């Protein structure tokens, strides 16, 4: 059973993984600040963290008090390009957060490729800032929709699927069309291969809309 909610768009950061003449690859990640915020949200006053150096590696642990018992999960971190020790501790903390299930949906991230026309690449470098504008998850809590903006160039950098706002718009359109056809009640009560109308994704809603339009 999931203990922590899925990450919102504003809680996810982007960083450049590799740059080529024709574009660049982005990776999604969370910050230690986000882990702490979600721990406070779900287990206020019931969690703590600790750090230990073992065999030259920094290990971070997150302990959560469940009932009368403190349960711990640990992982080791890797150095960052900034302050080595501080970065390693932060990375260890974030990895321990993954062990508790915080942000594990990021593991389902698609390959994010930003073509050269959507970013500024000069001499093999890019200093553009990217942000996750919106994100959507499927029934298995995997990323199925993603919009990333290039804040520096004021343009869209990457698009995948239909985000929640787009799905809601499409759902509203289907409902209005069903009302015109006198089929709203029937449509809402129908079973769609084990899913209710409210559980349909963008592809299923688009197919339903096409079917209604033909009736």
Buried (B, 14 or more C-beta within 10 A) or exposed (E): EEEBEBBEBEBBBBEBEEBEEEBBBBBBBBBBEBBBEBBEEBBEEEBBBEBEEEEEEBBBBBBBEEEEEEEBBBBBBEEBEEEEEEBBBBBBBBBBBBBBBBBBBBEBBBEBBBEBEBBEBEEEEBEBEBBBBBBBBEEEEBBBBBBBBBBBBEEEBBBBBBBBEBBEBBBEBBBEBBEEEEBBEEBEEEEBEEEEBEEBBBEBBBEBBEEBEEE
